[in-house]
Amino acid sequence: MKNRIKELRAKFNLTQEELAKRVGVRRETIVFMEQGKYNPSLQLAHDVAKVFKEKIEDVFIF
Amino acid sequence: MLGIYNIMLEIPNKGVYMKKFEKLIMFGVIALIIGIFLEIYFPNDDFIPINIISFGSAMICIAIMFKVFKRDQEPAKDERIIKINHMSLANSWWLTYVVIAILYWVNRYYPMTADSILGLVMFFMVVTYAIFVMYFNRKEVSY
């Protein structure tokens, strides 16, 4: 699954570590999500979208 | 085993950081005390106390490793790690089941002692679990 996490992180000037802390996961999980190698749960997808003040479907491209 | 331990200590509130180091040390010391107590009061049976003491020592070693690699401040509830643990445990359990089935037939033709079979199964389950965790950590987790 493709996503815009990297792009939005740059826009909000957030590091992977900071985003990980905000959504309560490990940095590795953010790395795998950015690479499209991990499909997050709905809860995590919602939390990530909330950090970027976007809708889930605008962050994750199905 | 570590997977079960991670799940047991899962904290429901998102963002709560727990100190795995301290909890592992606590479990390790409790296991050591129980093992030593059993060894003193039930000296005839060495098998269980030795295993409990080994388990306690392993816990303390893992705790020290957590401290060394500074993993104790990371979130306990990482859904990817939980998924990897679940998948690794499930796969390890199935492989161990297959090994038990094979050992059953081997034992019919080449009788083995209960000690050797139990030791083999225990070792096999832990090792395959660790291998699966390493494998799934590198592989894409897509569900």
N, CA and C atoms of all chains as a GROMACS GRO file, in nm:
protein
  615
    1MET      N    1   0.084  -0.120   0.000
    1MET     CA    2   0.000   0.000   0.000
    1MET      C    3   0.088   0.126   0.000
    2LYS      N    4   0.061   0.215  -0.094
    2LYS     CA    5   0.139   0.338  -0.102
    2LYS      C    6   0.087   0.439   0.001
    3ASN      N    7   0.173   0.532   0.037
    3ASN     CA    8   0.130   0.636   0.132
    3ASN      C    9   0.212   0.763   0.113
    4ARG      N   10   0.166   0.869   0.180
    4ARG     CA   11   0.234   1.000   0.167
    4ARG      C   12   0.304   1.039   0.296
    5ILE      N   13   0.337   0.941   0.378
    5ILE     CA   14   0.394   0.972   0.511
    5ILE      C   15   0.524   1.052   0.499
    6LYS      N   16   0.613   1.007   0.411
    6LYS     CA   17   0.742   1.074   0.397
    6LYS      C   18   0.724   1.221   0.356
    7GLU      N   19   0.636   1.239   0.258
    7GLU     CA   20   0.609   1.375   0.207
    7GLU      C   21   0.549   1.464   0.318
    8LEU      N   22   0.453   1.409   0.392
    8LEU     CA   23   0.387   1.486   0.498
    8LEU      C   24   0.481   1.512   0.616
    9ARG      N   25   0.568   1.414   0.640
    9ARG     CA   26   0.666   1.432   0.747
    9ARG      C   27   0.757   1.550   0.717
   10ALA      N   28   0.798   1.557   0.590
   10ALA     CA   29   0.884   1.668   0.548
   10ALA      C   30   0.809   1.801   0.560
   11LYS      N   31   0.681   1.797   0.522
   11LYS     CA   32   0.598   1.919   0.529
   11LYS      C   33   0.584   1.969   0.673
   12PHE      N   34   0.565   1.874   0.766
   12PHE     CA   35   0.547   1.910   0.906
   12PHE      C   36   0.680   1.914   0.984
   13ASN      N   37   0.790   1.891   0.911
   13ASN     CA   38   0.923   1.894   0.969
   13ASN      C   39   0.936   1.797   1.088
   14LEU      N   40   0.889   1.675   1.067
   14LEU     CA   41   0.894   1.573   1.173
   14LEU      C   42   0.995   1.465   1.135
   15THR      N   43   1.068   1.416   1.233
   15THR     CA   44   1.156   1.302   1.206
   15THR      C   45   1.075   1.174   1.225
   16GLN      N   46   1.131   1.063   1.179
   16GLN     CA   47   1.062   0.934   1.198
   16GLN      C   48   1.045   0.905   1.347
   17GLU      N   49   1.147   0.940   1.423
   17GLU     CA   50   1.145   0.917   1.568
   17GLU      C   51   1.031   0.997   1.633
   18GLU      N   52   1.017   1.123   1.593
   18GLU     CA   53   0.913   1.209   1.652
   18GLU      C   54   0.774   1.158   1.616
   19LEU      N   55   0.757   1.120   1.490
   19LEU     CA   56   0.627   1.068   1.448
   19LEU      C   57   0.596   0.939   1.523
   20ALA      N   58   0.697   0.854   1.537
   20ALA     CA   59   0.680   0.728   1.609
   20ALA      C   60   0.634   0.753   1.752
   21LYS      N   61   0.697   0.850   1.818
   21LYS     CA   62   0.660   0.881   1.957
   21LYS      C   63   0.517   0.935   1.964
   22ARG      N   64   0.479   1.016   1.867
   22ARG     CA   65   0.344   1.075   1.868
   22ARG      C   66   0.235   0.970   1.851
   23VAL      N   67   0.262   0.869   1.772
   23VAL     CA   68   0.158   0.768   1.748
   23VAL      C   69   0.178   0.643   1.835
   24GLY      N   70   0.286   0.641   1.914
   24GLY     CA   71   0.308   0.532   2.009
   24GLY      C   72   0.355   0.402   1.948
   25VAL      N   73   0.442   0.413   1.847
   25VAL     CA   74   0.503   0.290   1.791
   25VAL      C   75   0.654   0.309   1.784
   26ARG      N   76   0.723   0.202   1.743
   26ARG     CA   77   0.868   0.212   1.728
   26ARG      C   78   0.903   0.278   1.595
   27ARG      N   79   1.021   0.334   1.590
   27ARG     CA   80   1.067   0.401   1.468
   27ARG      C   81   1.069   0.305   1.348
   28GLU      N   82   1.105   0.180   1.375
   28GLU     CA   83   1.112   0.080   1.267
   28GLU      C   84   0.977   0.063   1.199
   29THR      N   85   0.870   0.073   1.277
   29THR     CA   86   0.735   0.058   1.220
   29THR      C   87   0.708   0.171   1.121
   30ILE      N   88   0.750   0.293   1.156
   30ILE     CA   89   0.733   0.408   1.065
   30ILE      C   90   0.815   0.385   0.938
   31VAL      N   91   0.938   0.333   0.956
   31VAL     CA   92   1.026   0.306   0.840
   31VAL      C   93   0.957   0.208   0.746
   32PHE      N   94   0.907   0.097   0.801
   32PHE     CA   95   0.842  -0.005   0.718
   32PHE      C   96   0.714   0.050   0.654
   33MET      N   97   0.641   0.134   0.728
   33MET     CA   98   0.519   0.193   0.672
   33MET      C   99   0.552   0.284   0.554
   34GLU      N  100   0.654   0.366   0.572
   34GLU     CA  101   0.695   0.459   0.464
   34GLU      C  102   0.736   0.383   0.338
   35GLN      N  103   0.802   0.269   0.361
   35GLN     CA  104   0.848   0.189   0.247
   35GLN      C  105   0.734   0.106   0.186
   36GLY      N  106   0.618   0.111   0.249
   36GLY     CA  107   0.504   0.033   0.201
   36GLY      C  108   0.516  -0.114   0.231
   37LYS      N  109   0.603  -0.147   0.328
   37LYS     CA  110   0.624  -0.288   0.361
   37LYS      C  111   0.541  -0.332   0.481
   38TYR      N  112   0.470  -0.238   0.538
   38TYR     CA  113   0.383  -0.274   0.651
   38TYR      C  114   0.250  -0.202   0.638
   39ASN      N  115   0.143  -0.279   0.642
   39ASN     CA  116   0.009  -0.221   0.638
   39ASN      C  117  -0.039  -0.196   0.780
   40PRO      N  118  -0.055  -0.070   0.819
   40PRO     CA  119  -0.093  -0.043   0.959
   40PRO      C  120  -0.238  -0.080   0.988
   41SER      N  121  -0.268  -0.092   1.116
   41SER     CA  122  -0.407  -0.115   1.157
   41SER      C  123  -0.484   0.014   1.132
   42LEU      N  124  -0.615   0.004   1.138
   42LEU     CA  125  -0.699   0.123   1.118
   42LEU      C  126  -0.668   0.228   1.224
   43GLN      N  127  -0.646   0.180   1.347
   43GLN     CA  128  -0.616   0.271   1.458
   43GLN      C  129  -0.488   0.351   1.433
   44LEU      N  130  -0.383   0.279   1.390
   44LEU     CA  131  -0.254   0.346   1.364
   44LEU      C  132  -0.266   0.440   1.244
   45ALA      N  133  -0.337   0.395   1.140
   45ALA     CA  134  -0.357   0.480   1.022
   45ALA      C  135  -0.430   0.608   1.062
   46HIS      N  136  -0.530   0.593   1.147
   46HIS     CA  137  -0.607   0.708   1.196
   46HIS      C  138  -0.517   0.804   1.275
   47ASP      N  139  -0.433   0.747   1.362
   47ASP     CA  140  -0.344   0.829   1.444
   47ASP      C  141  -0.243   0.906   1.358
   48VAL      N  142  -0.189   0.837   1.257
   48VAL     CA  143  -0.091   0.902   1.167
   48VAL      C  144  -0.160   1.015   1.091
   49ALA      N  145  -0.280   0.987   1.039
   49ALA     CA  146  -0.354   1.089   0.964
   49ALA      C  147  -0.387   1.209   1.053
   50LYS      N  148  -0.416   1.181   1.179
   50LYS     CA  149  -0.452   1.286   1.275
   50LYS      C  150  -0.332   1.378   1.302
   51VAL      N  151  -0.213   1.317   1.311
   51VAL     CA  152  -0.091   1.396   1.332
   51VAL      C  153  -0.073   1.496   1.218
   52PHE      N  154  -0.103   1.449   1.095
   52PHE     CA  155  -0.084   1.535   0.978
   52PHE      C  156  -0.210   1.616   0.944
   53LYS      N  157  -0.312   1.606   1.028
   53LYS     CA  158  -0.438   1.678   1.010
   53LYS      C  159  -0.497   1.652   0.871
   54GLU      N  160  -0.494   1.526   0.832
   54GLU     CA  161  -0.547   1.484   0.702
   54GLU      C  162  -0.645   1.368   0.722
   55LYS      N  163  -0.720   1.335   0.615
   55LYS     CA  164  -0.806   1.217   0.623
   55LYS      C  165  -0.720   1.094   0.594
   56ILE      N  166  -0.764   0.980   0.645
   56ILE     CA  167  -0.688   0.856   0.623
   56ILE      C  168  -0.665   0.831   0.474
   57GLU      N  169  -0.771   0.850   0.394
   57GLU     CA  170  -0.758   0.822   0.251
   57GLU      C  171  -0.667   0.919   0.178
   58ASP      N  172  -0.639   1.033   0.242
   58ASP     CA  173  -0.544   1.128   0.180
   58ASP      C  174  -0.399   1.094   0.214
   59VAL      N  175  -0.382   1.015   0.320
   59VAL     CA  176  -0.246   0.975   0.360
   59VAL      C  177  -0.210   0.840   0.300
   60PHE      N  178  -0.306   0.747   0.309
   60PHE     CA  179  -0.283   0.613   0.257
   60PHE      C  180  -0.359   0.594   0.125
   61ILE      N  181  -0.285   0.553   0.024
   61ILE     CA  182  -0.347   0.538  -0.108
   61ILE      C  183  -0.381   0.391  -0.132
   62PHE      N  184  -0.510   0.363  -0.137
   62PHE     CA  185  -0.554   0.223  -0.154
   62PHE      C  186  -0.565   0.187  -0.302
   63MET      N  187   0.879  -1.752   2.381
   63MET     CA  188   0.857  -1.717   2.521
   63MET      C  189   0.858  -1.566   2.540
   64LEU      N  190   0.954  -1.503   2.471
   64LEU     CA  191   0.963  -1.358   2.484
   64LEU      C  192   0.838  -1.292   2.426
   65GLY      N  193   0.782  -1.358   2.324
   65GLY     CA  194   0.660  -1.306   2.263
   65GLY      C  195   0.545  -1.306   2.361
   66ILE      N  196   0.530  -1.418   2.429
   66ILE     CA  197   0.424  -1.429   2.529
   66ILE      C  198   0.446  -1.322   2.636
   67TYR      N  199   0.572  -1.306   2.675
   67TYR     CA  200   0.606  -1.208   2.777
   67TYR      C  201   0.567  -1.067   2.732
   68ASN      N  202   0.598  -1.034   2.605
   68ASN     CA  203   0.564  -0.902   2.551
   68ASN      C  204   0.414  -0.879   2.554
   69ILE      N  205   0.338  -0.983   2.516
   69ILE     CA  206   0.193  -0.970   2.511
   69ILE      C  207   0.138  -0.954   2.653
   70MET      N  208   0.195  -1.031   2.747
   70MET     CA  209   0.149  -1.024   2.886
   70MET      C  210   0.166  -0.884   2.944
   71LEU      N  211   0.276  -0.817   2.903
   71LEU     CA  212   0.305  -0.687   2.962
   71LEU      C  213   0.254  -0.570   2.878
   72GLU      N  214   0.167  -0.603   2.784
   72GLU     CA  215   0.113  -0.499   2.696
   72GLU      C  216   0.033  -0.397   2.778
   73ILE      N  217   0.060  -0.271   2.755
   73ILE     CA  218  -0.012  -0.167   2.828
   73ILE      C  219  -0.120  -0.109   2.737
   74PRO      N  220  -0.246  -0.104   2.782
   74PRO     CA  221  -0.354  -0.062   2.692
   74PRO      C  222  -0.348   0.083   2.648
   75ASN      N  223  -0.290   0.173   2.729
   75ASN     CA  224  -0.290   0.314   2.692
   75ASN      C  225  -0.181   0.344   2.591
   76LYS      N  226  -0.223   0.399   2.481
   76LYS     CA  227  -0.125   0.432   2.376
   76LYS      C  228  -0.029   0.539   2.428
   77GLY      N  229   0.095   0.525   2.390
   77GLY     CA  230   0.193   0.626   2.426
   77GLY      C  231   0.256   0.605   2.563
   78VAL      N  232   0.210   0.505   2.636
   78VAL     CA  233   0.270   0.478   2.767
   78VAL      C  234   0.401   0.404   2.745
   79TYR      N  235   0.506   0.456   2.803
   79TYR     CA  236   0.636   0.393   2.788
   79TYR      C  237   0.665   0.314   2.914
   80MET      N  238   0.695   0.186   2.900
   80MET     CA  239   0.723   0.108   3.021
   80MET      C  240   0.869   0.065   3.021
   81LYS      N  241   0.919   0.040   3.138
   81LYS     CA  242   1.057   0.001   3.151
   81LYS      C  243   1.067  -0.150   3.153
   82LYS      N  244   1.093  -0.208   3.036
   82LYS     CA  245   1.103  -0.352   3.024
   82LYS      C  246   1.216  -0.404   3.111
   83PHE      N  247   1.322  -0.324   3.119
   83PHE     CA  248   1.441  -0.362   3.194
   83PHE      C  249   1.404  -0.399   3.338
   84GLU      N  250   1.329  -0.309   3.403
   84GLU     CA  251   1.296  -0.331   3.544
   84GLU      C  252   1.203  -0.452   3.561
   85LYS      N  253   1.106  -0.467   3.471
   85LYS     CA  254   1.012  -0.579   3.484
   85LYS      C  255   1.082  -0.712   3.460
   86LEU      N  256   1.172  -0.714   3.363
   86LEU     CA  257   1.246  -0.839   3.336
   86LEU      C  258   1.334  -0.876   3.454
   87ILE      N  259   1.401  -0.777   3.511
   87ILE     CA  260   1.486  -0.803   3.628
   87ILE      C  261   1.400  -0.859   3.741
   88MET      N  262   1.282  -0.798   3.760
   88MET     CA  263   1.192  -0.841   3.869
   88MET      C  264   1.150  -0.987   3.849
   89PHE      N  265   1.106  -1.022   3.725
   89PHE     CA  266   1.067  -1.160   3.696
   89PHE      C  267   1.184  -1.256   3.714
   90GLY      N  268   1.301  -1.212   3.669
   90GLY     CA  269   1.421  -1.295   3.679
   90GLY      C  270   1.455  -1.326   3.823
   91VAL      N  271   1.451  -1.224   3.908
   91VAL     CA  272   1.486  -1.242   4.049
   91VAL      C  273   1.382  -1.333   4.117
   92ILE      N  274   1.253  -1.312   4.084
   92ILE     CA  275   1.147  -1.397   4.142
   92ILE      C  276   1.170  -1.543   4.103
   93ALA      N  277   1.202  -1.565   3.974
   93ALA     CA  278   1.228  -1.702   3.926
   93ALA      C  279   1.347  -1.763   3.998
   94LEU      N  280   1.452  -1.683   4.016
   94LEU     CA  281   1.571  -1.732   4.086
   94LEU      C  282   1.537  -1.772   4.230
   95ILE      N  283   1.460  -1.686   4.298
   95ILE     CA  284   1.424  -1.714   4.438
   95ILE      C  285   1.342  -1.842   4.447
   96ILE      N  286   1.243  -1.856   4.356
   96ILE     CA  287   1.158  -1.977   4.356
   96ILE      C  288   1.245  -2.100   4.329
   97GLY      N  289   1.335  -2.089   4.231
   97GLY     CA  290   1.423  -2.201   4.196
   97GLY      C  291   1.511  -2.243   4.312
   98ILE      N  292   1.570  -2.143   4.379
   98ILE     CA  293   1.658  -2.173   4.494
   98ILE      C  294   1.576  -2.235   4.608
   99PHE      N  295   1.456  -2.180   4.631
   99PHE     CA  296   1.367  -2.231   4.736
   99PHE      C  297   1.333  -2.379   4.709
  100LEU      N  298   1.297  -2.411   4.584
  100LEU     CA  299   1.262  -2.550   4.548
  100LEU      C  300   1.384  -2.641   4.563
  101GLU      N  301   1.501  -2.590   4.526
  101GLU     CA  302   1.623  -2.670   4.535
  101GLU      C  303   1.654  -2.705   4.681
  102ILE      N  304   1.629  -2.608   4.770
  102ILE     CA  305   1.660  -2.630   4.912
  102ILE      C  306   1.557  -2.725   4.977
  103TYR      N  307   1.429  -2.701   4.949
  103TYR     CA  308   1.324  -2.778   5.017
  103TYR      C  309   1.286  -2.909   4.948
  104PHE      N  310   1.318  -2.921   4.819
  104PHE     CA  311   1.291  -3.047   4.748
  104PHE      C  312   1.420  -3.093   4.679
  105PRO      N  313   1.519  -3.134   4.756
  105PRO     CA  314   1.650  -3.166   4.698
  105PRO      C  315   1.651  -3.291   4.609
  106ASN      N  316   1.546  -3.374   4.618
  106ASN     CA  317   1.545  -3.498   4.539
  106ASN      C  318   1.519  -3.474   4.390
  107ASP      N  319   1.445  -3.365   4.361
  107ASP     CA  320   1.411  -3.339   4.221
  107ASP      C  321   1.488  -3.216   4.172
  108ASP      N  322   1.590  -3.242   4.092
  108ASP     CA  323   1.676  -3.133   4.045
  108ASP      C  324   1.625  -3.068   3.917
  109PHE      N  325   1.546  -3.141   3.840
  109PHE     CA  326   1.509  -3.098   3.706
  109PHE      C  327   1.435  -2.963   3.705
  110ILE      N  328   1.328  -2.953   3.784
  110ILE     CA  329   1.246  -2.831   3.783
  110ILE      C  330   1.323  -2.710   3.839
  111PRO      N  331   1.386  -2.722   3.959
  111PRO     CA  332   1.459  -2.605   4.010
  111PRO      C  333   1.567  -2.555   3.915
  112ILE      N  334   1.639  -2.647   3.853
  112ILE     CA  335   1.747  -2.605   3.761
  112ILE      C  336   1.690  -2.529   3.642
  113ASN      N  337   1.576  -2.577   3.592
  113ASN     CA  338   1.513  -2.508   3.479
  113ASN      C  339   1.462  -2.370   3.519
  114ILE      N  340   1.404  -2.361   3.639
  114ILE     CA  341   1.352  -2.231   3.685
  114ILE      C  342   1.469  -2.134   3.705
  115ILE      N  343   1.578  -2.183   3.763
  115ILE     CA  344   1.695  -2.098   3.784
  115ILE      C  345   1.752  -2.053   3.649
  116SER      N  346   1.757  -2.146   3.553
  116SER     CA  347   1.806  -2.110   3.419
  116SER      C  348   1.717  -2.004   3.356
  117PHE      N  349   1.584  -2.022   3.371
  117PHE     CA  350   1.488  -1.926   3.316
  117PHE      C  351   1.509  -1.788   3.378
  118GLY      N  352   1.525  -1.785   3.511
  118GLY     CA  353   1.549  -1.658   3.581
  118GLY      C  354   1.676  -1.592   3.534
  119SER      N  355   1.781  -1.673   3.517
  119SER     CA  356   1.909  -1.618   3.471
  119SER      C  357   1.894  -1.562   3.330
  120ALA      N  358   1.818  -1.635   3.245
  120ALA     CA  359   1.797  -1.589   3.108
  120ALA      C  360   1.724  -1.455   3.107
  121MET      N  361   1.623  -1.442   3.195
  121MET     CA  362   1.547  -1.317   3.207
  121MET      C  363   1.640  -1.201   3.240
  122ILE      N  364   1.728  -1.225   3.336
  122ILE     CA  365   1.820  -1.119   3.379
  122ILE      C  366   1.915  -1.083   3.264
  123CYS      N  367   1.961  -1.185   3.191
  123CYS     CA  368   2.049  -1.159   3.076
  123CYS      C  369   1.977  -1.075   2.971
  124ILE      N  370   1.849  -1.110   2.943
  124ILE     CA  371   1.771  -1.036   2.844
  124ILE      C  372   1.753  -0.890   2.891
  125ALA      N  373   1.728  -0.874   3.022
  125ALA     CA  374   1.710  -0.739   3.077
  125ALA      C  375   1.836  -0.657   3.057
  126ILE      N  376   1.952  -0.720   3.080
  126ILE     CA  377   2.079  -0.649   3.061
  126ILE      C  378   2.096  -0.611   2.914
  127MET      N  379   2.054  -0.704   2.826
  127MET     CA  380   2.064  -0.674   2.682
  127MET      C  381   1.975  -0.555   2.645
  128PHE      N  382   1.853  -0.551   2.702
  128PHE     CA  383   1.762  -0.438   2.678
  128PHE      C  384   1.829  -0.308   2.721
  129LYS      N  385   1.894  -0.314   2.835
  129LYS     CA  386   1.958  -0.194   2.890
  129LYS      C  387   2.074  -0.151   2.800
  130VAL      N  388   2.152  -0.251   2.757
  130VAL     CA  389   2.267  -0.222   2.671
  130VAL      C  390   2.222  -0.157   2.541
  131PHE      N  391   2.117  -0.213   2.482
  131PHE     CA  392   2.071  -0.158   2.354
  131PHE      C  393   1.967  -0.047   2.370
  132LYS      N  394   1.946  -0.006   2.494
  132LYS     CA  395   1.855   0.106   2.526
  132LYS      C  396   1.715   0.086   2.467
  133ARG      N  397   1.663  -0.034   2.481
  133ARG     CA  398   1.530  -0.064   2.428
  133ARG      C  399   1.422  -0.040   2.532
  134ASP      N  400   1.462  -0.013   2.656
  134ASP     CA  401   1.363  -0.008   2.763
  134ASP      C  402   1.272   0.115   2.757
  135GLN      N  403   1.310   0.216   2.678
  135GLN     CA  404   1.227   0.336   2.671
  135GLN      C  405   1.136   0.334   2.548
  136GLU      N  406   1.135   0.225   2.474
  136GLU     CA  407   1.051   0.220   2.354
  136GLU      C  408   0.909   0.177   2.390
  137PRO      N  409   0.813   0.217   2.307
  137PRO     CA  410   0.674   0.182   2.339
  137PRO      C  411   0.653   0.031   2.346
  138ALA      N  412   0.579  -0.011   2.447
  138ALA     CA  413   0.553  -0.154   2.463
  138ALA      C  414   0.455  -0.200   2.357
  139LYS      N  415   0.361  -0.112   2.324
  139LYS     CA  416   0.254  -0.154   2.234
  139LYS      C  417   0.288  -0.112   2.092
  140ASP      N  418   0.372  -0.189   2.030
  140ASP     CA  419   0.402  -0.163   1.890
  140ASP      C  420   0.334  -0.272   1.811
  141GLU      N  421   0.233  -0.232   1.732
  141GLU     CA  422   0.149  -0.335   1.668
  141GLU      C  423   0.226  -0.426   1.573
  142ARG      N  424   0.330  -0.372   1.507
  142ARG     CA  425   0.408  -0.455   1.415
  142ARG      C  426   0.483  -0.564   1.492
  143ILE      N  427   0.542  -0.527   1.605
  143ILE     CA  428   0.615  -0.624   1.687
  143ILE      C  429   0.520  -0.729   1.741
  144ILE      N  430   0.400  -0.685   1.784
  144ILE     CA  431   0.300  -0.779   1.836
  144ILE      C  432   0.259  -0.878   1.727
  145LYS      N  433   0.238  -0.827   1.605
  145LYS     CA  434   0.201  -0.914   1.492
  145LYS      C  435   0.313  -1.014   1.464
  146ILE      N  436   0.437  -0.964   1.464
  146ILE     CA  437   0.552  -1.052   1.438
  146ILE      C  438   0.561  -1.160   1.545
  147ASN      N  439   0.539  -1.120   1.671
  147ASN     CA  440   0.543  -1.218   1.780
  147ASN      C  441   0.435  -1.324   1.763
  148HIS      N  442   0.314  -1.279   1.727
  148HIS     CA  443   0.203  -1.374   1.708
  148HIS      C  444   0.235  -1.473   1.597
  149MET      N  445   0.283  -1.419   1.484
  149MET     CA  446   0.311  -1.506   1.369
  149MET      C  447   0.424  -1.603   1.402
  150SER      N  448   0.526  -1.552   1.471
  150SER     CA  449   0.641  -1.636   1.506
  150SER      C  450   0.600  -1.747   1.601
  151LEU      N  451   0.517  -1.711   1.700
  151LEU     CA  452   0.471  -1.812   1.797
  151LEU      C  453   0.388  -1.919   1.727
  152ALA      N  454   0.298  -1.875   1.639
  152ALA     CA  455   0.211  -1.970   1.568
  152ALA      C  456   0.294  -2.066   1.483
  153ASN      N  457   0.388  -2.010   1.408
  153ASN     CA  458   0.473  -2.094   1.321
  153ASN      C  459   0.561  -2.187   1.402
  154SER      N  460   0.617  -2.134   1.509
  154SER     CA  461   0.705  -2.215   1.595
  154SER      C  462   0.626  -2.329   1.658
  155TRP      N  463   0.502  -2.298   1.700
  155TRP     CA  464   0.416  -2.401   1.762
  155TRP      C  465   0.389  -2.514   1.662
  156TRP      N  466   0.357  -2.476   1.537
  156TRP     CA  467   0.328  -2.579   1.436
  156TRP      C  468   0.450  -2.664   1.405
  157LEU      N  469   0.565  -2.600   1.393
  157LEU     CA  470   0.688  -2.675   1.365
  157LEU      C  471   0.719  -2.771   1.480
  158THR      N  472   0.699  -2.722   1.603
  158THR     CA  473   0.724  -2.808   1.720
  158THR      C  474   0.628  -2.926   1.719
  159TYR      N  475   0.504  -2.900   1.680
  159TYR     CA  476   0.405  -3.008   1.671
  159TYR      C  477   0.451  -3.116   1.572
  160VAL      N  478   0.503  -3.069   1.458
  160VAL     CA  479   0.554  -3.163   1.357
  160VAL      C  480   0.671  -3.244   1.415
  161VAL      N  481   0.759  -3.175   1.486
  161VAL     CA  482   0.874  -3.244   1.548
  161VAL      C  483   0.827  -3.347   1.649
  162ILE      N  484   0.726  -3.312   1.727
  162ILE     CA  485   0.672  -3.407   1.826
  162ILE      C  486   0.616  -3.530   1.755
  163ALA      N  487   0.544  -3.507   1.644
  163ALA     CA  488   0.489  -3.618   1.566
  163ALA      C  489   0.600  -3.708   1.512
  164ILE      N  490   0.707  -3.644   1.463
  164ILE     CA  491   0.822  -3.723   1.412
  164ILE      C  492   0.886  -3.801   1.526
  165LEU      N  493   0.905  -3.733   1.640
  165LEU     CA  494   0.969  -3.798   1.755
  165LEU      C  495   0.888  -3.917   1.805
  166TYR      N  496   0.757  -3.906   1.793
  166TYR     CA  497   0.669  -4.015   1.835
  166TYR      C  498   0.704  -4.143   1.758
  167TRP      N  499   0.720  -4.128   1.625
  167TRP     CA  500   0.751  -4.245   1.543
  167TRP      C  501   0.897  -4.290   1.560
  168VAL      N  502   0.985  -4.193   1.575
  168VAL     CA  503   1.127  -4.228   1.599
  168VAL      C  504   1.139  -4.308   1.728
  169ASN      N  505   1.064  -4.262   1.829
  169ASN     CA  506   1.069  -4.326   1.961
  169ASN      C  507   1.021  -4.472   1.957
  170ARG      N  508   0.935  -4.502   1.862
  170ARG     CA  509   0.883  -4.639   1.852
  170ARG      C  510   0.992  -4.736   1.808
  171TYR      N  511   1.081  -4.687   1.720
  171TYR     CA  512   1.187  -4.773   1.666
  171TYR      C  513   1.319  -4.756   1.740
  172TYR      N  514   1.346  -4.634   1.783
  172TYR     CA  515   1.470  -4.606   1.859
  172TYR      C  516   1.429  -4.537   1.989
  173PRO      N  517   1.395  -4.614   2.092
  173PRO     CA  518   1.344  -4.555   2.216
  173PRO      C  519   1.437  -4.446   2.274
  174MET      N  520   1.376  -4.335   2.311
  174MET     CA  521   1.452  -4.223   2.369
  174MET      C  522   1.401  -4.201   2.511
  175THR      N  523   1.482  -4.130   2.590
  175THR     CA  524   1.438  -4.100   2.727
  175THR      C  525   1.347  -3.976   2.724
  176ALA      N  526   1.262  -3.967   2.826
  176ALA     CA  527   1.171  -3.851   2.835
  176ALA      C  528   1.251  -3.722   2.846
  177ASP      N  529   1.364  -3.727   2.920
  177ASP     CA  530   1.449  -3.609   2.937
  177ASP      C  531   1.497  -3.555   2.803
  178SER      N  532   1.547  -3.647   2.719
  178SER     CA  533   1.603  -3.602   2.592
  178SER      C  534   1.495  -3.546   2.501
  179ILE      N  535   1.376  -3.609   2.502
  179ILE     CA  536   1.266  -3.560   2.417
  179ILE      C  537   1.221  -3.422   2.464
  180LEU      N  538   1.202  -3.407   2.596
  180LEU     CA  539   1.157  -3.278   2.650
  180LEU      C  540   1.259  -3.168   2.622
  181GLY      N  541   1.386  -3.202   2.644
  181GLY     CA  542   1.493  -3.106   2.619
  181GLY      C  543   1.496  -3.062   2.474
  182LEU      N  544   1.481  -3.160   2.384
  182LEU     CA  545   1.482  -3.132   2.241
  182LEU      C  546   1.366  -3.041   2.201
  183VAL      N  547   1.247  -3.074   2.252
  183VAL     CA  548   1.127  -2.997   2.218
  183VAL      C  549   1.139  -2.853   2.271
  184MET      N  550   1.186  -2.841   2.397
  184MET     CA  551   1.202  -2.708   2.458
  184MET      C  552   1.300  -2.624   2.377
  185PHE      N  553   1.413  -2.683   2.344
  185PHE     CA  554   1.517  -2.614   2.270
  185PHE      C  555   1.466  -2.575   2.131
  186PHE      N  556   1.400  -2.671   2.067
  186PHE     CA  557   1.352  -2.650   1.930
  186PHE      C  558   1.251  -2.534   1.924
  187MET      N  559   1.159  -2.531   2.021
  187MET     CA  560   1.054  -2.429   2.019
  187MET      C  561   1.114  -2.289   2.036
  188VAL      N  562   1.205  -2.275   2.130
  188VAL     CA  563   1.266  -2.144   2.156
  188VAL      C  564   1.349  -2.098   2.036
  189VAL      N  565   1.427  -2.192   1.980
  189VAL     CA  566   1.515  -2.157   1.868
  189VAL      C  567   1.432  -2.120   1.744
  190THR      N  568   1.330  -2.201   1.714
  190THR     CA  569   1.250  -2.170   1.594
  190THR      C  570   1.174  -2.037   1.613
  191TYR      N  571   1.131  -2.010   1.736
  191TYR     CA  572   1.064  -1.882   1.762
  191TYR      C  573   1.159  -1.766   1.731
  192ALA      N  574   1.282  -1.777   1.782
  192ALA     CA  575   1.381  -1.670   1.760
  192ALA      C  576   1.411  -1.654   1.611
  193ILE      N  577   1.421  -1.767   1.540
  193ILE     CA  578   1.449  -1.761   1.396
  193ILE      C  579   1.333  -1.694   1.322
  194PHE      N  580   1.210  -1.731   1.358
  194PHE     CA  581   1.093  -1.670   1.292
  194PHE      C  582   1.085  -1.520   1.320
  195VAL      N  583   1.118  -1.480   1.443
  195VAL     CA  584   1.115  -1.337   1.475
  195VAL      C  585   1.215  -1.263   1.386
  196MET      N  586   1.334  -1.318   1.371
  196MET     CA  587   1.436  -1.256   1.285
  196MET      C  588   1.387  -1.250   1.140
  197TYR      N  589   1.326  -1.359   1.096
  197TYR     CA  590   1.277  -1.367   0.958
  197TYR      C  591   1.167  -1.263   0.933
  198PHE      N  592   1.067  -1.259   1.021
  198PHE     CA  593   0.956  -1.166   0.999
  198PHE      C  594   0.998  -1.020   1.019
  199ASN      N  595   1.103  -0.998   1.098
  199ASN     CA  596   1.153  -0.862   1.115
  199ASN      C  597   1.207  -0.806   0.985
  200ARG      N  598   1.262  -0.895   0.901
  200ARG     CA  599   1.318  -0.850   0.773
  200ARG      C  600   1.212  -0.850   0.663
  201LYS      N  601   1.115  -0.938   0.678
  201LYS     CA  602   1.016  -0.958   0.572
  201LYS      C  603   0.901  -0.857   0.586
  202GLU      N  604   0.833  -0.837   0.474
  202GLU     CA  605   0.715  -0.750   0.473
  202GLU      C  606   0.603  -0.814   0.554
  203VAL      N  607   0.544  -0.738   0.646
  203VAL     CA  608   0.430  -0.788   0.723
  203VAL      C  609   0.307  -0.721   0.664
  204SER      N  610   0.230  -0.799   0.586
  204SER     CA  611   0.127  -0.732   0.507
  204SER      C  612  -0.015  -0.754   0.557
  205TYR      N  613  -0.031  -0.820   0.672
  205TYR     CA  614  -0.169  -0.829   0.722
  205TYR      C  615  -0.179  -0.778   0.863
   0.00000   0.00000   0.00000
